[in-house]
Amino acid sequence: MNYSGFFKTTSVAFIVFYLFLLIYSFVLIRLERGVYPLNWIPFNTIREYFSDYSSIPYEVFMMFFGNLLYFTPLGVIFYLLLKKHKFIVKVLVITVFPLAAFSLLEYSQYLFQNGFCEFDDMMMNSLGFWLGAVLGLIADTIVKKATKGRVTCFWG
């Protein structure tokens, strides 16, 4: 198997694993219902975490790095899927999709009472998505410069 075939096979395996992880994290482990409040006050949870960091370091870590990094691969995937589209389409999808999708995700947690619906989560998830799209762009730019334009896409 050549590099291209190996890369495509491992990419498909990663995407399948990643989708399973998303479904597991947002559906399967949240089957238990509770009473979860709605919190659309910007940066309220972040302020709370910083004011009492010593008692909940794991939650602070997950708020920032978990939510941020959890959706970074999705941003890379969207970057790759949109490579052949016009610039304006790329910008609109990369900008609007995460805000809409993660707002719906957070609201569904409130609606089904299976998680906290927070503005801060939506923003950190969106930032992670955007980070992934930017990392995809940076990787492609580095490859183009390193190969003097012979290879235009890092991702195969």
Salt bridges, closest charged atoms under 4 A:
ASP140 OD2 - LYS83 NZ 2.46
